[in-house]
């Protein structure tokens, strides 16, 4: 299976091709979109985008992990991570 990342640049090109904005404008639109999502997550810890899914900030507690290569135990600090749960519409499109 060929693994290809879909990057910010790819999204900018899609906006450029489909909507006809300049690449500069498309870049600003995408950057503003992502910044808005980040700002809302920082403020409210959760954002639901209808027909797409839900992003939620969850806290992970401190734990002991292990380096898989050297088997040395190490402490993994507490942190916040973003969890994404896709909507049923997205799940259905992917599975059909």
Secondary structure, DSSP 8 states (H G I E B T S, - for coil): -------HHHHHHHHHHHH---HHHHHHHHHHHHHHHHHHHHHHSEEEETTTEEEEEEEE--EEEE-TTT--EEEE--EEEEEEEE-HHHHHHHH-
